[in-house]
Amino acid sequence: MKKSLIALAVAGAVTAPMVAQADATLYGKLEAVLQAKENKDVDLFMDDVIVGLKGSSETSVEGLTAIYKIEVELNETATPEGQNSENNTVTTRYAYVGATGAFGTVLAGRVANPTDIVEGYGDVSNKAGELYGNPDRLGSALAYLSPSFSGFDFYVAGIMDGSVTGDKTNGSDVDGYVLGANYMVGDLSLSVGYWDLDSSYSMNDAGSNNVDDNILLGGSYAFGPLALGLAYEKTSYEGTSDESDLYGISAVYTAGAVAPYIQYSQLEMDNADDEDEVALGLNYALGKKAGVGVEYSSYDDGSDTTDQFNVSYTVKF
């Protein structure tokens, strides 16, 4: 369940001719999913079709390494891909340049959201996580990630999107900021994160732009092959006093290539029904670059329950 913040950040890519160089890596992921969802036909689709290029380059400054990364994903339409594959679109997941050294890492562009590590303590599922809304990525961002100091590291990022328009921006130079810290020693991991943003800028990939700020706390502890995780999020919304509280708990047992897991999450909202979701599944690694997974999840929005069963097959390169 642990994630290395620097490992997430230190990667890069630019142009196709760079593939031939030793400091650039072409990589990707393809995942096929067979899904049976309540009140819907059985659906076979590609959930992840991802291709990226990443790498590094030494500079004339001693101890300073330039890094770069670009990663794109094919997005399927809502209808079966066999009927409308020509309507699929390609979106940019990551596109950044940066520098790393003994001082830490600086990144500029579309980068991973470092607070997402907190959410990962509670959300270990393949396809569930319906209640988790923390964005995976940040656009128009300038981020600093510190090196590890005896297991402690911290980060800070500013979001500067000049394309944002509307009366809610108030001409501000910075549209949002993110900060947080992690402490990881032995089997213990603890993380805290916070972000705040103008309502006209949405860093939520789902497109929700009414979130004002978000506080995240989480951690995990491994008892041998068993890892237990806890996550908490408190969200405030723009133009209202409404708030929501999200609680998550997870357990993963790793025995060789087999890793069964279970997670439960509950969302408590002001002036709305509580929602909850439970998921249990199993991942089986077919080596380092391939794996299969099965998962059952049940989501209750306060008025109705939706059950879902997935079988997935993933290949990486």
C-alpha positions as CSV (number, residue, x, y, z in Angstrom):
1,M,0.0,0.0,0.0
2,K,3.0,2.3,0.4
3,K,3.8,4.7,-2.4
4,S,7.0,6.5,-2.9
5,L,6.3,10.2,-3.5
6,I,9.5,10.7,-5.3
7,A,9.1,7.5,-7.3
8,L,5.7,8.9,-8.6
9,A,7.3,12.2,-9.5
10,V,10.7,11.2,-11.0
11,A,9.9,10.1,-14.5
12,G,9.8,11.8,-17.9
13,A,9.3,11.9,-21.6
14,V,9.3,14.2,-24.6
15,T,9.6,13.2,-28.3
16,A,9.6,9.9,-30.2
17,P,13.3,10.2,-31.3
18,M,14.3,10.0,-27.6
19,V,13.2,6.4,-27.4
20,A,16.5,5.3,-28.9
21,Q,18.4,6.9,-26.1
22,A,19.3,5.0,-22.9
23,D,17.8,7.6,-20.6
24,A,14.2,7.4,-22.1
25,T,11.7,4.7,-21.5
26,L,8.6,3.8,-23.5
27,Y,5.9,2.2,-21.3
28,G,2.2,1.5,-21.2
29,K,-0.7,-0.4,-19.8
30,L,-3.7,-2.1,-21.3
31,E,-6.6,-3.5,-19.2
32,A,-9.6,-5.4,-20.4
33,V,-12.6,-5.6,-18.0
34,L,-15.7,-7.8,-18.1
35,Q,-18.3,-6.1,-16.0
36,A,-21.7,-7.2,-14.8
37,K,-23.6,-4.3,-13.2
38,E,-27.0,-4.3,-11.8
39,N,-29.7,-3.2,-14.2
40,K,-27.2,-3.1,-17.1
41,D,-26.1,-5.5,-19.8
42,V,-22.8,-7.3,-19.4
43,D,-20.1,-5.1,-20.8
44,L,-16.6,-6.0,-22.1
45,F,-14.4,-2.9,-22.4
46,M,-10.9,-1.6,-22.2
47,D,-10.7,0.4,-19.0
48,D,-7.0,1.5,-19.4
49,V,-5.3,2.1,-22.7
50,I,-2.2,4.1,-21.6
51,V,1.0,4.9,-23.4
52,G,3.8,7.1,-22.0
53,L,7.4,8.2,-22.5
54,K,9.6,9.1,-19.5
55,G,13.3,9.7,-18.9
56,S,16.0,11.9,-17.6
57,S,19.0,13.8,-18.8
58,E,22.2,15.0,-17.1
59,T,22.8,18.8,-17.1
60,S,25.9,20.9,-17.0
61,V,25.1,21.7,-13.3
62,E,26.7,19.2,-11.0
63,G,24.2,17.0,-9.1
64,L,21.2,18.3,-11.2
65,T,19.2,15.9,-13.4
66,A,16.5,17.1,-15.8
67,I,13.4,14.9,-15.9
68,Y,10.4,14.7,-18.3
69,K,7.3,12.7,-18.9
70,I,4.3,12.6,-21.2
71,E,1.5,10.1,-20.8
72,V,-1.8,9.8,-22.8
73,E,-4.8,7.6,-22.5
74,L,-7.4,6.5,-25.0
75,N,-10.9,7.3,-23.7
76,E,-13.8,5.1,-24.8
77,T,-17.2,6.4,-25.6
78,A,-20.1,5.3,-23.4
79,T,-21.4,3.0,-26.1
80,P,-19.6,-0.3,-27.0
81,E,-16.2,0.3,-28.6
82,G,-17.0,-2.1,-31.5
83,Q,-19.8,0.3,-32.7
84,N,-18.2,3.7,-32.1
85,S,-14.4,3.2,-31.8
86,E,-13.8,6.0,-34.2
87,N,-15.4,8.4,-31.7
88,N,-12.8,7.6,-29.0
89,T,-10.7,10.6,-27.8
90,V,-7.1,10.8,-26.5
91,T,-6.4,12.9,-23.3
92,T,-3.2,13.9,-21.7
93,R,-2.7,12.3,-18.2
94,Y,0.8,13.7,-17.6
95,A,3.0,16.3,-19.3
96,Y,5.7,17.9,-17.4
97,V,9.4,18.8,-17.2
98,G,11.4,19.1,-14.0
99,A,14.7,18.8,-12.2
100,T,15.9,16.6,-9.4
101,G,18.9,16.5,-7.1
102,A,19.9,16.5,-3.4
103,F,17.6,19.4,-2.9
104,G,14.5,17.5,-3.9
105,T,12.4,17.6,-7.1
106,V,10.7,20.5,-8.9
107,L,8.1,19.8,-11.6
108,A,6.1,22.1,-13.9
109,G,3.1,21.0,-16.0
110,R,0.4,18.4,-15.5
111,V,1.6,16.3,-12.6
112,A,0.5,13.7,-10.2
113,N,-1.5,15.1,-7.2
114,P,0.7,14.3,-4.2
115,T,-2.3,14.3,-1.8
116,D,-3.7,11.2,-3.7
117,I,-1.3,9.1,-1.6
118,V,-3.6,9.8,1.4
119,E,-6.6,8.5,-0.4
120,G,-4.8,5.3,-1.4
121,Y,-4.7,4.1,2.2
122,G,-8.5,3.5,2.1
123,D,-9.1,3.0,-1.6
124,V,-7.2,-0.2,-2.7
125,S,-9.9,-1.4,-5.0
126,N,-9.6,-2.2,-8.7
127,K,-12.9,-0.6,-9.8
128,A,-14.8,0.6,-6.7
129,G,-14.0,3.8,-4.8
130,E,-17.2,5.5,-5.9
131,L,-17.1,7.9,-2.9
132,Y,-13.5,9.0,-3.3
133,G,-13.2,12.3,-5.3
134,N,-9.7,13.5,-4.7
135,P,-8.2,14.3,-8.1
136,D,-5.4,12.1,-9.4
137,R,-3.6,14.8,-11.3
138,L,-3.0,18.6,-11.2
139,G,-2.9,20.7,-14.4
140,S,-1.0,24.0,-14.7
141,A,1.0,23.2,-11.6
142,L,4.4,24.1,-10.2
143,A,5.4,21.6,-7.5
144,Y,8.2,21.0,-5.1
145,L,8.8,17.6,-3.5
146,S,11.4,17.3,-0.8
147,P,13.9,14.5,-0.3
148,S,13.3,12.1,2.5
149,F,14.6,13.1,5.9
150,S,14.7,9.8,8.0
151,G,11.4,8.8,6.5
152,F,9.8,12.3,6.5
153,D,9.1,14.2,3.3
154,F,6.9,17.1,2.4
155,Y,5.5,18.8,-0.8
156,V,3.9,22.1,-1.9
157,A,2.3,23.0,-5.3
158,G,0.8,26.1,-6.8
159,I,-1.8,26.0,-9.6
160,M,-1.6,28.9,-12.2
161,D,-4.2,28.5,-15.0
162,G,-4.4,31.7,-17.0
163,S,-7.3,30.2,-19.1
164,V,-9.7,30.4,-16.1
165,T,-12.4,33.0,-16.7
166,G,-15.4,34.2,-14.8
167,D,-16.2,36.5,-11.9
168,K,-15.0,34.0,-9.3
169,T,-11.3,34.3,-10.2
170,N,-11.0,37.9,-8.9
171,G,-7.8,38.3,-11.0
172,S,-5.8,36.1,-8.6
173,D,-2.4,35.1,-9.7
174,V,-2.6,31.6,-8.1
175,D,-5.8,29.5,-8.7
176,G,-5.0,27.0,-6.0
177,Y,-2.4,25.4,-3.8
178,V,-1.6,22.0,-2.4
179,L,0.6,21.0,0.5
180,G,1.2,18.0,2.7
181,A,3.7,15.6,4.3
182,N,4.4,11.9,4.7
183,Y,6.2,9.8,7.3
184,M,7.2,6.3,6.3
185,V,9.4,4.1,8.5
186,G,9.4,0.3,8.4
187,D,5.8,-1.0,8.3
188,L,4.3,2.3,9.3
189,S,3.1,5.0,6.9
190,L,1.4,8.3,7.9
191,S,0.3,11.1,5.5
192,V,-1.5,14.4,5.7
193,G,-2.6,16.6,2.8
194,Y,-4.5,19.8,2.1
195,W,-5.6,21.7,-1.0
196,D,-7.5,24.9,-1.7
197,L,-8.6,26.3,-5.0
198,D,-10.7,29.0,-6.7
199,S,-14.2,27.7,-7.6
200,S,-13.6,28.6,-11.3
201,Y,-10.7,26.2,-11.5
202,S,-11.5,22.5,-11.3
203,M,-8.7,20.1,-10.5
204,N,-11.3,17.3,-10.1
205,D,-11.0,15.0,-13.1
206,A,-14.7,14.4,-12.9
207,G,-15.3,18.1,-13.5
208,S,-16.8,19.1,-10.2
209,N,-15.7,22.7,-9.5
210,N,-17.7,23.6,-6.4
211,V,-15.2,22.2,-4.0
212,D,-13.4,24.9,-2.0
213,D,-10.9,23.0,0.1
214,N,-10.1,19.4,1.2
215,I,-8.3,18.1,4.3
216,L,-6.9,14.5,4.1
217,L,-5.5,12.3,6.8
218,G,-4.4,8.6,6.4
219,G,-2.0,5.9,7.3
220,S,-1.3,2.1,7.1
221,Y,0.5,-0.5,9.1
222,A,1.7,-3.9,7.9
223,F,1.5,-6.9,10.2
224,G,3.6,-9.2,8.2
225,P,1.6,-10.0,5.0
226,L,-1.4,-8.1,6.3
227,A,-1.6,-4.4,5.7
228,L,-4.4,-2.3,7.3
229,G,-5.2,1.2,6.0
230,L,-7.3,4.2,7.2
231,A,-8.3,7.3,5.3
232,Y,-10.3,10.4,6.2
233,E,-11.3,13.4,4.1
234,K,-13.1,16.6,5.1
235,T,-14.4,18.7,2.2
236,S,-15.9,22.2,2.2
237,Y,-17.9,23.6,-0.7
238,E,-17.8,27.0,-2.4
239,G,-20.6,29.5,-1.5
240,T,-22.1,27.4,1.2
241,S,-21.5,26.2,4.7
242,D,-22.0,22.6,3.7
243,E,-19.3,20.0,4.5
244,S,-18.8,16.3,4.0
245,D,-16.8,13.7,5.9
246,L,-15.4,10.6,4.2
247,Y,-14.1,7.6,6.2
248,G,-12.3,4.6,4.6
249,I,-10.8,1.4,5.9
250,S,-9.0,-1.3,3.9
251,A,-7.2,-4.6,4.4
252,V,-4.8,-6.3,2.0
253,Y,-3.2,-9.7,2.5
254,T,-0.3,-10.5,0.2
255,A,0.7,-14.2,-0.1
256,G,3.1,-14.5,-3.0
257,A,1.3,-13.8,-6.2
258,V,-2.1,-13.7,-4.5
259,A,-3.5,-10.5,-2.9
260,P,-7.1,-10.6,-1.6
261,Y,-8.4,-7.3,-0.2
262,I,-11.5,-5.7,1.3
263,Q,-12.4,-2.0,1.8
264,Y,-15.3,0.0,3.2
265,S,-16.0,3.7,2.8
266,Q,-18.8,5.9,4.1
267,L,-19.6,9.5,3.1
268,E,-21.5,11.7,5.5
269,M,-22.9,14.9,3.9
270,D,-24.7,17.9,5.3
271,N,-28.3,18.1,4.0
272,A,-28.0,14.8,2.1
273,D,-28.3,11.1,2.8
274,D,-25.2,9.2,3.9
275,E,-23.6,7.0,1.2
276,D,-21.5,3.9,1.7
277,E,-19.6,1.3,-0.4
278,V,-18.0,-2.1,0.3
279,A,-15.7,-3.9,-2.1
280,L,-13.9,-7.2,-1.8
281,G,-11.7,-8.8,-4.4
282,L,-8.5,-10.6,-5.3
283,N,-5.5,-9.8,-7.5
284,Y,-3.3,-12.5,-9.0
285,A,0.1,-11.5,-10.5
286,L,1.1,-13.4,-13.6
287,G,4.7,-12.2,-13.3
288,K,5.9,-8.6,-13.2
289,K,4.0,-7.3,-16.2
290,A,0.6,-9.0,-16.2
291,G,-2.2,-9.9,-13.8
292,V,-5.8,-10.8,-13.3
293,G,-8.3,-9.6,-10.8
294,V,-11.9,-10.3,-9.6
295,E,-14.0,-7.9,-7.5
296,Y,-17.5,-7.5,-6.1
297,S,-18.7,-4.2,-4.9
298,S,-21.9,-2.7,-3.6
299,Y,-22.7,1.0,-3.5
300,D,-25.6,2.5,-1.5
301,D,-26.4,6.2,-2.3
302,G,-28.9,6.4,0.6
303,S,-32.0,5.5,-1.5
304,D,-30.8,2.7,-3.8
305,T,-28.1,0.0,-3.9
306,T,-26.1,-0.9,-7.0
307,D,-24.1,-4.2,-7.1
308,Q,-21.2,-4.8,-9.5
309,F,-18.9,-7.6,-10.4
310,N,-15.7,-7.2,-12.4
311,V,-13.1,-9.5,-14.0
312,S,-10.0,-7.8,-15.2
313,Y,-6.9,-8.7,-17.1
314,T,-3.9,-6.3,-17.2
315,V,-0.8,-6.3,-19.3
316,K,2.0,-3.7,-18.9
317,F,5.1,-3.0,-21.0
